[in-house]
Amino acid sequence: MTAYSATVTVRLKEGVLDPEAETTERALERLGFELESLSSADQFDIELDAADEETAHERVREMTERLLANPTLHDYEVSVEQR
């Protein structure tokens, strides 16, 4: 088994309301920052052992689809690298 580090970034899909980002964007604009847009995202850092990078990626994708992201509401990105 080989050790891998994975990062999963979960964002709301286009068109889904993002009240956290809207509130933050308004606050930044009140502080004088000009923004075109702002969106929020959650990031999960996962350490795991797997036989190879493909297996690690598949396991993290499964974790993401089963718990970390709701495919109806979220898009996500998975990156995996060997430690």
mmCIF file of the N, C-alpha and C atoms, coordinates in Angstrom:
data_MODEL
# 
_entry.id   MODEL 
# 
loop_
_atom_site.group_PDB 
_atom_site.id 
_atom_site.type_symbol 
_atom_site.label_atom_id 
_atom_site.label_alt_id 
_atom_site.label_comp_id 
_atom_site.label_asym_id 
_atom_site.label_entity_id 
_atom_site.label_seq_id 
_atom_site.pdbx_PDB_ins_code 
_atom_site.Cartn_x 
_atom_site.Cartn_y 
_atom_site.Cartn_z 
_atom_site.occupancy 
_atom_site.B_iso_or_equiv 
_atom_site.pdbx_formal_charge 
_atom_site.auth_seq_id 
_atom_site.auth_comp_id 
_atom_site.auth_asym_id 
_atom_site.auth_atom_id 
_atom_site.pdbx_PDB_model_num 
ATOM 1   N N  . MET A 1 1  ? 0.851   -1.189 0.000   1.00 0.00 ? 1  MET A N  1 
ATOM 2   C CA . MET A 1 1  ? 0.000   0.000  0.000   1.00 0.00 ? 1  MET A CA 1 
ATOM 3   C C  . MET A 1 1  ? 0.887   1.239  0.000   1.00 0.00 ? 1  MET A C  1 
ATOM 4   N N  . THR A 1 2  ? 0.379   2.257  -0.655  1.00 0.00 ? 2  THR A N  1 
ATOM 5   C CA . THR A 1 2  ? 1.088   3.527  -0.756  1.00 0.00 ? 2  THR A CA 1 
ATOM 6   C C  . THR A 1 2  ? 0.246   4.606  -0.103  1.00 0.00 ? 2  THR A C  1 
ATOM 7   N N  . ALA A 1 3  ? 0.903   5.573  0.502   1.00 0.00 ? 3  ALA A N  1 
ATOM 8   C CA . ALA A 1 3  ? 0.204   6.684  1.156   1.00 0.00 ? 3  ALA A CA 1 
ATOM 9   C C  . ALA A 1 3  ? -0.098  7.779  0.134   1.00 0.00 ? 3  ALA A C  1 
ATOM 10  N N  . TYR A 1 4  ? -1.323  8.301  0.195   1.00 0.00 ? 4  TYR A N  1 
ATOM 11  C CA . TYR A 1 4  ? -1.759  9.373  -0.702  1.00 0.00 ? 4  TYR A CA 1 
ATOM 12  C C  . TYR A 1 4  ? -2.400  10.496 0.093   1.00 0.00 ? 4  TYR A C  1 
ATOM 13  N N  . SER A 1 5  ? -2.282  11.688 -0.447  1.00 0.00 ? 5  SER A N  1 
ATOM 14  C CA . SER A 1 5  ? -2.995  12.861 0.065   1.00 0.00 ? 5  SER A CA 1 
ATOM 15  C C  . SER A 1 5  ? -3.989  13.279 -0.999  1.00 0.00 ? 5  SER A C  1 
ATOM 16  N N  . ALA A 1 6  ? -5.209  13.522 -0.571  1.00 0.00 ? 6  ALA A N  1 
ATOM 17  C CA . ALA A 1 6  ? -6.244  13.955 -1.515  1.00 0.00 ? 6  ALA A CA 1 
ATOM 18  C C  . ALA A 1 6  ? -6.867  15.246 -1.018  1.00 0.00 ? 6  ALA A C  1 
ATOM 19  N N  . THR A 1 7  ? -7.249  16.082 -1.962  1.00 0.00 ? 7  THR A N  1 
ATOM 20  C CA . THR A 1 7  ? -7.980  17.307 -1.648  1.00 0.00 ? 7  THR A CA 1 
ATOM 21  C C  . THR A 1 7  ? -9.270  17.285 -2.439  1.00 0.00 ? 7  THR A C  1 
ATOM 22  N N  . VAL A 1 8  ? -10.374 17.508 -1.740  1.00 0.00 ? 8  VAL A N  1 
ATOM 23  C CA . VAL A 1 8  ? -11.691 17.581 -2.376  1.00 0.00 ? 8  VAL A CA 1 
ATOM 24  C C  . VAL A 1 8  ? -12.214 18.989 -2.160  1.00 0.00 ? 8  VAL A C  1 
ATOM 25  N N  . THR A 1 9  ? -12.555 19.663 -3.248  1.00 0.00 ? 9  THR A N  1 
ATOM 26  C CA . THR A 1 9  ? -13.150 20.994 -3.178  1.00 0.00 ? 9  THR A CA 1 
ATOM 27  C C  . THR A 1 9  ? -14.596 20.882 -3.640  1.00 0.00 ? 9  THR A C  1 
ATOM 28  N N  . VAL A 1 10 ? -15.513 21.307 -2.777  1.00 0.00 ? 10 VAL A N  1 
ATOM 29  C CA . VAL A 1 10 ? -16.950 21.191 -3.049  1.00 0.00 ? 10 VAL A CA 1 
ATOM 30  C C  . VAL A 1 10 ? -17.538 22.592 -3.167  1.00 0.00 ? 10 VAL A C  1 
ATOM 31  N N  . ARG A 1 11 ? -18.215 22.859 -4.297  1.00 0.00 ? 11 ARG A N  1 
ATOM 32  C CA . ARG A 1 11 ? -18.847 24.156 -4.542  1.00 0.00 ? 11 ARG A CA 1 
ATOM 33  C C  . ARG A 1 11 ? -20.311 23.950 -4.916  1.00 0.00 ? 11 ARG A C  1 
ATOM 34  N N  . LEU A 1 12 ? -21.111 24.967 -4.635  1.00 0.00 ? 12 LEU A N  1 
ATOM 35  C CA . LEU A 1 12 ? -22.496 24.927 -5.083  1.00 0.00 ? 12 LEU A CA 1 
ATOM 36  C C  . LEU A 1 12 ? -22.539 25.046 -6.600  1.00 0.00 ? 12 LEU A C  1 
ATOM 37  N N  . LYS A 1 13 ? -23.473 24.341 -7.223  1.00 0.00 ? 13 LYS A N  1 
ATOM 38  C CA . LYS A 1 13 ? -23.636 24.419 -8.673  1.00 0.00 ? 13 LYS A CA 1 
ATOM 39  C C  . LYS A 1 13 ? -24.109 25.814 -9.073  1.00 0.00 ? 13 LYS A C  1 
ATOM 40  N N  . GLU A 1 14 ? -23.842 26.149 -10.305 1.00 0.00 ? 14 GLU A N  1 
ATOM 41  C CA . GLU A 1 14 ? -24.304 27.414 -10.889 1.00 0.00 ? 14 GLU A CA 1 
ATOM 42  C C  . GLU A 1 14 ? -25.811 27.511 -10.720 1.00 0.00 ? 14 GLU A C  1 
ATOM 43  N N  . GLY A 1 15 ? -26.282 28.637 -10.208 1.00 0.00 ? 15 GLY A N  1 
ATOM 44  C CA . GLY A 1 15 ? -27.708 28.860 -10.050 1.00 0.00 ? 15 GLY A CA 1 
ATOM 45  C C  . GLY A 1 15 ? -28.254 28.510 -8.674  1.00 0.00 ? 15 GLY A C  1 
ATOM 46  N N  . VAL A 1 16 ? -27.470 27.812 -7.849  1.00 0.00 ? 16 VAL A N  1 
ATOM 47  C CA . VAL A 1 16 ? -27.901 27.493 -6.490  1.00 0.00 ? 16 VAL A CA 1 
ATOM 48  C C  . VAL A 1 16 ? -27.534 28.670 -5.592  1.00 0.00 ? 16 VAL A C  1 
ATOM 49  N N  . LEU A 1 17 ? -28.486 29.114 -4.781  1.00 0.00 ? 17 LEU A N  1 
ATOM 50  C CA . LEU A 1 17 ? -28.234 30.259 -3.901  1.00 0.00 ? 17 LEU A CA 1 
ATOM 51  C C  . LEU A 1 17 ? -27.077 29.970 -2.957  1.00 0.00 ? 17 LEU A C  1 
ATOM 52  N N  . ASP A 1 18 ? -26.235 30.989 -2.762  1.00 0.00 ? 18 ASP A N  1 
ATOM 53  C CA . ASP A 1 18 ? -25.058 30.876 -1.904  1.00 0.00 ? 18 ASP A CA 1 
ATOM 54  C C  . ASP A 1 18 ? -25.071 32.035 -0.907  1.00 0.00 ? 18 ASP A C  1 
ATOM 55  N N  . PRO A 1 19 ? -25.913 31.949 0.131   1.00 0.00 ? 19 PRO A N  1 
ATOM 56  C CA . PRO A 1 19 ? -26.057 33.072 1.057   1.00 0.00 ? 19 PRO A CA 1 
ATOM 57  C C  . PRO A 1 19 ? -24.764 33.441 1.778   1.00 0.00 ? 19 PRO A C  1 
ATOM 58  N N  . GLU A 1 20 ? -23.920 32.470 2.068   1.00 0.00 ? 20 GLU A N  1 
ATOM 59  C CA . GLU A 1 20 ? -22.640 32.775 2.722   1.00 0.00 ? 20 GLU A CA 1 
ATOM 60  C C  . GLU A 1 20 ? -21.789 33.671 1.832   1.00 0.00 ? 20 GLU A C  1 
ATOM 61  N N  . ALA A 1 21 ? -21.703 33.334 0.561   1.00 0.00 ? 21 ALA A N  1 
ATOM 62  C CA . ALA A 1 21 ? -20.907 34.141 -0.374  1.00 0.00 ? 21 ALA A CA 1 
ATOM 63  C C  . ALA A 1 21 ? -21.535 35.519 -0.581  1.00 0.00 ? 21 ALA A C  1 
ATOM 64  N N  . GLU A 1 22 ? -22.851 35.585 -0.659  1.00 0.00 ? 22 GLU A N  1 
ATOM 65  C CA . GLU A 1 22 ? -23.521 36.870 -0.854  1.00 0.00 ? 22 GLU A CA 1 
ATOM 66  C C  . GLU A 1 22 ? -23.249 37.807 0.321   1.00 0.00 ? 22 GLU A C  1 
ATOM 67  N N  . THR A 1 23 ? -23.323 37.288 1.542   1.00 0.00 ? 23 THR A N  1 
ATOM 68  C CA . THR A 1 23 ? -23.060 38.095 2.731   1.00 0.00 ? 23 THR A CA 1 
ATOM 69  C C  . THR A 1 23 ? -21.605 38.562 2.751   1.00 0.00 ? 23 THR A C  1 
ATOM 70  N N  . THR A 1 24 ? -20.682 37.667 2.433   1.00 0.00 ? 24 THR A N  1 
ATOM 71  C CA . THR A 1 24 ? -19.262 38.011 2.417   1.00 0.00 ? 24 THR A CA 1 
ATOM 72  C C  . THR A 1 24 ? -18.965 39.032 1.332   1.00 0.00 ? 24 THR A C  1 
ATOM 73  N N  . GLU A 1 25 ? -19.572 38.861 0.171   1.00 0.00 ? 25 GLU A N  1 
ATOM 74  C CA . GLU A 1 25 ? -19.361 39.803 -0.933  1.00 0.00 ? 25 GLU A CA 1 
ATOM 75  C C  . GLU A 1 25 ? -19.831 41.205 -0.545  1.00 0.00 ? 25 GLU A C  1 
ATOM 76  N N  . ARG A 1 26 ? -21.007 41.302 0.069   1.00 0.00 ? 26 ARG A N  1 
ATOM 77  C CA . ARG A 1 26 ? -21.510 42.615 0.502   1.00 0.00 ? 26 ARG A CA 1 
ATOM 78  C C  . ARG A 1 26 ? -20.573 43.245 1.532   1.00 0.00 ? 26 ARG A C  1 
ATOM 79  N N  . ALA A 1 27 ? -20.073 42.445 2.470   1.00 0.00 ? 27 ALA A N  1 
ATOM 80  C CA . ALA A 1 27 ? -19.165 42.959 3.494   1.00 0.00 ? 27 ALA A CA 1 
ATOM 81  C C  . ALA A 1 27 ? -17.864 43.458 2.863   1.00 0.00 ? 27 ALA A C  1 
ATOM 82  N N  . LEU A 1 28 ? -17.319 42.721 1.914   1.00 0.00 ? 28 LEU A N  1 
ATOM 83  C CA . LEU A 1 28 ? -16.096 43.160 1.242   1.00 0.00 ? 28 LEU A CA 1 
ATOM 84  C C  . LEU A 1 28 ? -16.319 44.447 0.462   1.00 0.00 ? 28 LEU A C  1 
ATOM 85  N N  . GLU A 1 29 ? -17.474 44.560 -0.196  1.00 0.00 ? 29 GLU A N  1 
ATOM 86  C CA . GLU A 1 29 ? -17.776 45.786 -0.936  1.00 0.00 ? 29 GLU A CA 1 
ATOM 87  C C  . GLU A 1 29 ? -17.917 46.976 0.007   1.00 0.00 ? 29 GLU A C  1 
ATOM 88  N N  . ARG A 1 30 ? -18.500 46.764 1.192   1.00 0.00 ? 30 ARG A N  1 
ATOM 89  C CA . ARG A 1 30 ? -18.590 47.843 2.183   1.00 0.00 ? 30 ARG A CA 1 
ATOM 90  C C  . ARG A 1 30 ? -17.211 48.274 2.667   1.00 0.00 ? 30 ARG A C  1 
ATOM 91  N N  . LEU A 1 31 ? -16.255 47.353 2.629   1.00 0.00 ? 31 LEU A N  1 
ATOM 92  C CA . LEU A 1 31 ? -14.878 47.675 3.012   1.00 0.00 ? 31 LEU A CA 1 
ATOM 93  C C  . LEU A 1 31 ? -14.096 48.320 1.871   1.00 0.00 ? 31 LEU A C  1 
ATOM 94  N N  . GLY A 1 32 ? -14.752 48.496 0.732   1.00 0.00 ? 32 GLY A N  1 
ATOM 95  C CA . GLY A 1 32 ? -14.118 49.190 -0.383  1.00 0.00 ? 32 GLY A CA 1 
ATOM 96  C C  . GLY A 1 32 ? -13.518 48.295 -1.454  1.00 0.00 ? 32 GLY A C  1 
ATOM 97  N N  . PHE A 1 33 ? -13.727 47.002 -1.371  1.00 0.00 ? 33 PHE A N  1 
ATOM 98  C CA . PHE A 1 33 ? -13.204 46.088 -2.390  1.00 0.00 ? 33 PHE A CA 1 
ATOM 99  C C  . PHE A 1 33 ? -14.233 45.923 -3.494  1.00 0.00 ? 33 PHE A C  1 
ATOM 100 N N  . GLU A 1 34 ? -13.774 46.059 -4.738  1.00 0.00 ? 34 GLU A N  1 
ATOM 101 C CA . GLU A 1 34 ? -14.666 45.861 -5.888  1.00 0.00 ? 34 GLU A CA 1 
ATOM 102 C C  . GLU A 1 34 ? -14.538 44.418 -6.358  1.00 0.00 ? 34 GLU A C  1 
ATOM 103 N N  . LEU A 1 35 ? -15.665 43.736 -6.447  1.00 0.00 ? 35 LEU A N  1 
ATOM 104 C CA . LEU A 1 35 ? -15.671 42.332 -6.848  1.00 0.00 ? 35 LEU A CA 1 
ATOM 105 C C  . LEU A 1 35 ? -16.570 42.122 -8.048  1.00 0.00 ? 35 LEU A C  1 
ATOM 106 N N  . GLU A 1 36 ? -16.162 41.219 -8.914  1.00 0.00 ? 36 GLU A N  1 
ATOM 107 C CA . GLU A 1 36 ? -17.039 40.794 -9.997  1.00 0.00 ? 36 GLU A CA 1 
ATOM 108 C C  . GLU A 1 36 ? -18.003 39.741 -9.482  1.00 0.00 ? 36 GLU A C  1 
ATOM 109 N N  . SER A 1 37 ? -17.479 38.786 -8.711  1.00 0.00 ? 37 SER A N  1 
ATOM 110 C CA . SER A 1 37 ? -18.321 37.755 -8.094  1.00 0.00 ? 37 SER A CA 1 
ATOM 111 C C  . SER A 1 37 ? -17.519 37.065 -7.003  1.00 0.00 ? 37 SER A C  1 
ATOM 112 N N  . LEU A 1 38 ? -18.228 36.337 -6.180  1.00 0.00 ? 38 LEU A N  1 
ATOM 113 C CA . LEU A 1 38 ? -17.608 35.585 -5.089  1.00 0.00 ? 38 LEU A CA 1 
ATOM 114 C C  . LEU A 1 38 ? -18.447 34.339 -4.859  1.00 0.00 ? 38 LEU A C  1 
ATOM 115 N N  . SER A 1 39 ? -17.802 33.223 -4.641  1.00 0.00 ? 39 SER A N  1 
ATOM 116 C CA . SER A 1 39 ? -18.527 32.000 -4.294  1.00 0.00 ? 39 SER A CA 1 
ATOM 117 C C  . SER A 1 39 ? -17.787 31.322 -3.153  1.00 0.00 ? 39 SER A C  1 
ATOM 118 N N  . SER A 1 40 ? -18.529 30.561 -2.375  1.00 0.00 ? 40 SER A N  1 
ATOM 119 C CA . SER A 1 40 ? -17.910 29.843 -1.266  1.00 0.00 ? 40 SER A CA 1 
ATOM 120 C C  . SER A 1 40 ? -17.625 28.410 -1.684  1.00 0.00 ? 40 SER A C  1 
ATOM 121 N N  . ALA A 1 41 ? -16.687 27.783 -0.990  1.00 0.00 ? 41 ALA A N  1 
ATOM 122 C CA . ALA A 1 41 ? -16.346 26.388 -1.258  1.00 0.00 ? 41 ALA A CA 1 
ATOM 123 C C  . ALA A 1 41 ? -15.877 25.750 0.039   1.00 0.00 ? 41 ALA A C  1 
ATOM 124 N N  . ASP A 1 42 ? -16.082 24.467 0.148   1.00 0.00 ? 42 ASP A N  1 
ATOM 125 C CA . ASP A 1 42 ? -15.546 23.691 1.259   1.00 0.00 ? 42 ASP A CA 1 
ATOM 126 C C  . ASP A 1 42 ? -14.396 22.860 0.721   1.00 0.00 ? 42 ASP A C  1 
ATOM 127 N N  . GLN A 1 43 ? -13.351 22.740 1.518   1.00 0.00 ? 43 GLN A N  1 
ATOM 128 C CA . GLN A 1 43 ? -12.207 21.927 1.119   1.00 0.00 ? 43 GLN A CA 1 
ATOM 129 C C  . GLN A 1 43 ? -11.962 20.867 2.177   1.00 0.00 ? 43 GLN A C  1 
ATOM 130 N N  . PHE A 1 44 ? -11.778 19.630 1.722   1.00 0.00 ? 44 PHE A N  1 
ATOM 131 C CA . PHE A 1 44 ? -11.505 18.506 2.604   1.00 0.00 ? 44 PHE A CA 1 
ATOM 132 C C  . PHE A 1 44 ? -10.149 17.925 2.226   1.00 0.00 ? 44 PHE A C  1 
ATOM 133 N N  . ASP A 1 45 ? -9.273  17.763 3.209   1.00 0.00 ? 45 ASP A N  1 
ATOM 134 C CA . ASP A 1 45 ? -7.965  17.146 2.996   1.00 0.00 ? 45 ASP A CA 1 
ATOM 135 C C  . ASP A 1 45 ? -8.018  15.743 3.599   1.00 0.00 ? 45 ASP A C  1 
ATOM 136 N N  . ILE A 1 46 ? -7.718  14.756 2.782   1.00 0.00 ? 46 ILE A N  1 
ATOM 137 C CA . ILE A 1 46 ? -7.860  13.354 3.180   1.00 0.00 ? 46 ILE A CA 1 
ATOM 138 C C  . ILE A 1 46 ? -6.514  12.653 3.007   1.00 0.00 ? 46 ILE A C  1 
ATOM 139 N N  . GLU A 1 47 ? -6.103  11.905 4.010   1.00 0.00 ? 47 GLU A N  1 
ATOM 140 C CA . GLU A 1 47 ? -4.905  11.070 3.934   1.00 0.00 ? 47 GLU A CA 1 
ATOM 141 C C  . GLU A 1 47 ? -5.384  9.624  3.896   1.00 0.00 ? 47 GLU A C  1 
ATOM 142 N N  . LEU A 1 48 ? -4.889  8.835  2.941   1.00 0.00 ? 48 LEU A N  1 
ATOM 143 C CA . LEU A 1 48 ? -5.320  7.448  2.832   1.00 0.00 ? 48 LEU A CA 1 
ATOM 144 C C  . LEU A 1 48 ? -4.239  6.590  2.216   1.00 0.00 ? 48 LEU A C  1 
ATOM 145 N N  . ASP A 1 49 ? -4.357  5.283  2.414   1.00 0.00 ? 49 ASP A N  1 
ATOM 146 C CA . ASP A 1 49 ? -3.481  4.300  1.787   1.00 0.00 ? 49 ASP A CA 1 
ATOM 147 C C  . ASP A 1 49 ? -4.278  3.584  0.707   1.00 0.00 ? 49 ASP A C  1 
ATOM 148 N N  . ALA A 1 50 ? -3.622  3.329  -0.415  1.00 0.00 ? 50 ALA A N  1 
ATOM 149 C CA . ALA A 1 50 ? -4.269  2.620  -1.521  1.00 0.00 ? 50 ALA A CA 1 
ATOM 150 C C  . ALA A 1 50 ? -3.208  1.898  -2.332  1.00 0.00 ? 50 ALA A C  1 
ATOM 151 N N  . ALA A 1 51 ? -3.646  0.949  -3.128  1.00 0.00 ? 51 ALA A N  1 
ATOM 152 C CA . ALA A 1 51 ? -2.729  0.161  -3.956  1.00 0.00 ? 51 ALA A CA 1 
ATOM 153 C C  . ALA A 1 51 ? -2.055  1.011  -5.028  1.00 0.00 ? 51 ALA A C  1 
ATOM 154 N N  . ASP A 1 52 ? -2.800  1.977  -5.577  1.00 0.00 ? 52 ASP A N  1 
ATOM 155 C CA . ASP A 1 52 ? -2.248  2.854  -6.609  1.00 0.00 ? 52 ASP A CA 1 
ATOM 156 C C  . ASP A 1 52 ? -3.059  4.147  -6.651  1.00 0.00 ? 52 ASP A C  1 
ATOM 157 N N  . GLU A 1 53 ? -2.590  5.100  -7.458  1.00 0.00 ? 53 GLU A N  1 
ATOM 158 C CA . GLU A 1 53 ? -3.240  6.415  -7.506  1.00 0.00 ? 53 GLU A CA 1 
ATOM 159 C C  . GLU A 1 53 ? -4.670  6.325  -8.033  1.00 0.00 ? 53 GLU A C  1 
ATOM 160 N N  . GLU A 1 54 ? -4.894  5.482  -9.008  1.00 0.00 ? 54 GLU A N  1 
ATOM 161 C CA . GLU A 1 54 ? -6.246  5.330  -9.564  1.00 0.00 ? 54 GLU A CA 1 
ATOM 162 C C  . GLU A 1 54 ? -7.224  4.822  -8.502  1.00 0.00 ? 54 GLU A C  1 
ATOM 163 N N  . THR A 1 55 ? -6.788  3.846  -7.708  1.00 0.00 ? 55 THR A N  1 
ATOM 164 C CA . THR A 1 55 ? -7.635  3.316  -6.633  1.00 0.00 ? 55 THR A CA 1 
ATOM 165 C C  . THR A 1 55 ? -7.890  4.385  -5.574  1.00 0.00 ? 55 THR A C  1 
ATOM 166 N N  . ALA A 1 56 ? -6.858  5.146  -5.225  1.00 0.00 ? 56 ALA A N  1 
ATOM 167 C CA . ALA A 1 56 ? -7.020  6.235  -4.250  1.00 0.00 ? 56 ALA A CA 1 
ATOM 168 C C  . ALA A 1 56 ? -8.034  7.257  -4.760  1.00 0.00 ? 56 ALA A C  1 
ATOM 169 N N  . HIS A 1 57 ? -7.908  7.637  -6.024  1.00 0.00 ? 57 HIS A N  1 
ATOM 170 C CA . HIS A 1 57 ? -8.824  8.614  -6.610  1.00 0.00 ? 57 HIS A CA 1 
ATOM 171 C C  . HIS A 1 57 ? -10.255 8.085  -6.579  1.00 0.00 ? 57 HIS A C  1 
ATOM 172 N N  . GLU A 1 58 ? -10.442 6.831  -6.936  1.00 0.00 ? 58 GLU A N  1 
ATOM 173 C CA . GLU A 1 58 ? -11.780 6.236  -6.957  1.00 0.00 ? 58 GLU A CA 1 
ATOM 174 C C  . GLU A 1 58 ? -12.372 6.184  -5.546  1.00 0.00 ? 58 GLU A C  1 
ATOM 175 N N  . ARG A 1 59 ? -11.567 5.832  -4.552  1.00 0.00 ? 59 ARG A N  1 
ATOM 176 C CA . ARG A 1 59 ? -12.067 5.787  -3.168  1.00 0.00 ? 59 ARG A CA 1 
ATOM 177 C C  . ARG A 1 59 ? -12.482 7.178  -2.688  1.00 0.00 ? 59 ARG A C  1 
ATOM 178 N N  . VAL A 1 60 ? -11.674 8.182  -3.007  1.00 0.00 ? 60 VAL A N  1 
ATOM 179 C CA . VAL A 1 60 ? -12.006 9.547  -2.586  1.00 0.00 ? 60 VAL A CA 1 
ATOM 180 C C  . VAL A 1 60 ? -13.250 10.042 -3.336  1.00 0.00 ? 60 VAL A C  1 
ATOM 181 N N  . ARG A 1 61 ? -13.369 9.721  -4.608  1.00 0.00 ? 61 ARG A N  1 
ATOM 182 C CA . ARG A 1 61 ? -14.563 10.099 -5.364  1.00 0.00 ? 61 ARG A CA 1 
ATOM 183 C C  . ARG A 1 61 ? -15.801 9.468  -4.738  1.00 0.00 ? 61 ARG A C  1 
ATOM 184 N N  . GLU A 1 62 ? -15.701 8.199  -4.342  1.00 0.00 ? 62 GLU A N  1 
ATOM 185 C CA . GLU A 1 62 ? -16.833 7.527  -3.708  1.00 0.00 ? 62 GLU A CA 1 
ATOM 186 C C  . GLU A 1 62 ? -17.183 8.187  -2.369  1.00 0.00 ? 62 GLU A C  1 
ATOM 187 N N  . MET A 1 63 ? -16.171 8.516  -1.562  1.00 0.00 ? 63 MET A N  1 
ATOM 188 C CA . MET A 1 63 ? -16.411 9.225  -0.297  1.00 0.00 ? 63 MET A CA 1 
ATOM 189 C C  . MET A 1 63 ? -17.155 10.529 -0.545  1.00 0.00 ? 63 MET A C  1 
ATOM 190 N N  . THR A 1 64 ? -16.706 11.230 -1.579  1.00 0.00 ? 64 THR A N  1 
ATOM 191 C CA . THR A 1 64 ? -17.292 12.531 -1.898  1.00 0.00 ? 64 THR A CA 1 
ATOM 192 C C  . THR A 1 64 ? -18.741 12.384 -2.308  1.00 0.00 ? 64 THR A C  1 
ATOM 193 N N  . GLU A 1 65 ? -19.031 11.449 -3.185  1.00 0.00 ? 65 GLU A N  1 
ATOM 194 C CA . GLU A 1 65 ? -20.398 11.281 -3.668  1.00 0.00 ? 65 GLU A CA 1 
ATOM 195 C C  . GLU A 1 65 ? -21.332 10.713 -2.610  1.00 0.00 ? 65 GLU A C  1 
ATOM 196 N N  . ARG A 1 66 ? -20.794 9.951  -1.663  1.00 0.00 ? 66 ARG A N  1 
ATOM 197 C CA . ARG A 1 66 ? -21.648 9.356  -0.627  1.00 0.00 ? 66 ARG A CA 1 
ATOM 198 C C  . ARG A 1 66 ? -21.874 10.267 0.570   1.00 0.00 ? 66 ARG A C  1 
ATOM 199 N N  . LEU A 1 67 ? -20.923 11.212 0.826   1.00 0.00 ? 67 LEU A N  1 
ATOM 200 C CA . LEU A 1 67 ? -21.064 12.019 2.036   1.00 0.00 ? 67 LEU A CA 1 
ATOM 201 C C  . LEU A 1 67 ? -20.697 13.491 1.874   1.00 0.00 ? 67 LEU A C  1 
ATOM 202 N N  . LEU A 1 68 ? -19.599 13.795 1.219   1.00 0.00 ? 68 LEU A N  1 
ATOM 203 C CA . LEU A 1 68 ? -19.074 15.161 1.232   1.00 0.00 ? 68 LEU A CA 1 
ATOM 204 C C  . LEU A 1 68 ? -19.819 16.121 0.323   1.00 0.00 ? 68 LEU A C  1 
ATOM 205 N N  . ALA A 1 69 ? -20.420 15.621 -0.745  1.00 0.00 ? 69 ALA A N  1 
ATOM 206 C CA . ALA A 1 69 ? -21.124 16.483 -1.692  1.00 0.00 ? 69 ALA A CA 1 
ATOM 207 C C  . ALA A 1 69 ? -22.484 15.878 -2.036  1.00 0.00 ? 69 ALA A C  1 
ATOM 208 N N  . ASN A 1 70 ? -23.449 16.741 -2.234  1.00 0.00 ? 70 ASN A N  1 
ATOM 209 C CA . ASN A 1 70 ? -24.760 16.323 -2.717  1.00 0.00 ? 70 ASN A CA 1 
ATOM 210 C C  . ASN A 1 70 ? -24.762 16.584 -4.224  1.00 0.00 ? 70 ASN A C  1 
ATOM 211 N N  . PRO A 1 71 ? -24.765 15.555 -5.057  1.00 0.00 ? 71 PRO A N  1 
ATOM 212 C CA . PRO A 1 71 ? -24.646 15.760 -6.505  1.00 0.00 ? 71 PRO A CA 1 
ATOM 213 C C  . PRO A 1 71 ? -25.758 16.622 -7.104  1.00 0.00 ? 71 PRO A C  1 
ATOM 214 N N  . THR A 1 72 ? -26.869 16.758 -6.410  1.00 0.00 ? 72 THR A N  1 
ATOM 215 C CA . THR A 1 72 ? -27.944 17.621 -6.894  1.00 0.00 ? 72 THR A CA 1 
ATOM 216 C C  . THR A 1 72 ? -27.578 19.092 -6.725  1.00 0.00 ? 72 THR A C  1 
ATOM 217 N N  . LEU A 1 73 ? -26.840 19.413 -5.671  1.00 0.00 ? 73 LEU A N  1 
ATOM 218 C CA . LEU A 1 73 ? -26.516 20.805 -5.340  1.00 0.00 ? 73 LEU A CA 1 
ATOM 219 C C  . LEU A 1 73 ? -25.079 21.205 -5.618  1.00 0.00 ? 73 LEU A C  1 
ATOM 220 N N  . HIS A 1 74 ? -24.167 20.234 -5.619  1.00 0.00 ? 74 HIS A N  1 
ATOM 221 C CA . HIS A 1 74 ? -22.740 20.558 -5.641  1.00 0.00 ? 74 HIS A CA 1 
ATOM 222 C C  . HIS A 1 74 ? -22.008 20.028 -6.866  1.00 0.00 ? 74 HIS A C  1 
ATOM 223 N N  . ASP A 1 75 ? -20.976 20.762 -7.243  1.00 0.00 ? 75 ASP A N  1 
ATOM 224 C CA . ASP A 1 75 ? -19.927 20.277 -8.131  1.00 0.00 ? 75 ASP A CA 1 
ATOM 225 C C  . ASP A 1 75 ? -18.720 20.046 -7.243  1.00 0.00 ? 75 ASP A C  1 
ATOM 226 N N  . TYR A 1 76 ? -17.819 19.161 -7.660  1.00 0.00 ? 76 TYR A N  1 
ATOM 227 C CA . TYR A 1 76 ? -16.634 18.938 -6.836  1.00 0.00 ? 76 TYR A CA 1 
ATOM 228 C C  . TYR A 1 76 ? -15.436 18.601 -7.708  1.00 0.00 ? 76 TYR A C  1 
ATOM 229 N N  . GLU A 1 77 ? -14.269 18.832 -7.139  1.00 0.00 ? 77 GLU A N  1 
ATOM 230 C CA . GLU A 1 77 ? -12.999 18.489 -7.781  1.00 0.00 ? 77 GLU A CA 1 
ATOM 231 C C  . GLU A 1 77 ? -12.203 17.644 -6.802  1.00 0.00 ? 77 GLU A C  1 
ATOM 232 N N  . VAL A 1 78 ? -11.558 16.610 -7.319  1.00 0.00 ? 78 VAL A N  1 
ATOM 233 C CA . VAL A 1 78 ? -10.711 15.734 -6.506  1.00 0.00 ? 78 VAL A CA 1 
ATOM 234 C C  . VAL A 1 78 ? -9.307  15.762 -7.080  1.00 0.00 ? 78 VAL A C  1 
ATOM 235 N N  . SER A 1 79 ? -8.325  15.993 -6.225  1.00 0.00 ? 79 SER A N  1 
ATOM 236 C CA . SER A 1 79 ? -6.930  15.837 -6.649  1.00 0.00 ? 79 SER A CA 1 
ATOM 237 C C  . SER A 1 79 ? -6.265  14.895 -5.669  1.00 0.00 ? 79 SER A C  1 
ATOM 238 N N  . VAL A 1 80 ? -5.416  14.013 -6.218  1.00 0.00 ? 80 VAL A N  1 
ATOM 239 C CA . VAL A 1 80 ? -4.738  12.999 -5.421  1.00 0.00 ? 80 VAL A CA 1 
ATOM 240 C C  . VAL A 1 80 ? -3.262  13.030 -5.781  1.00 0.00 ? 80 VAL A C  1 
ATOM 241 N N  . GLU A 1 81 ? -2.411  12.957 -4.744  1.00 0.00 ? 81 GLU A N  1 
ATOM 242 C CA . GLU A 1 81 ? -0.981  12.843 -4.998  1.00 0.00 ? 81 GLU A CA 1 
ATOM 243 C C  . GLU A 1 81 ? -0.348  11.908 -3.977  1.00 0.00 ? 81 GLU A C  1 
ATOM 244 N N  . GLN A 1 82 ? 0.697   11.275 -4.399  1.00 0.00 ? 82 GLN A N  1 
ATOM 245 C CA . GLN A 1 82 ? 1.396   10.352 -3.510  1.00 0.00 ? 82 GLN A CA 1 
ATOM 246 C C  . GLN A 1 82 ? 2.168   11.138 -2.454  1.00 0.00 ? 82 GLN A C  1 
ATOM 247 N N  . ARG A 1 83 ? 2.136   10.648 -1.213  1.00 0.00 ? 83 ARG A N  1 
ATOM 248 C CA . ARG A 1 83 ? 2.913   11.287 -0.128  1.00 0.00 ? 83 ARG A CA 1 
ATOM 249 C C  . ARG A 1 83 ? 4.297   10.729 -0.096  1.00 0.00 ? 83 ARG A C  1 
# 
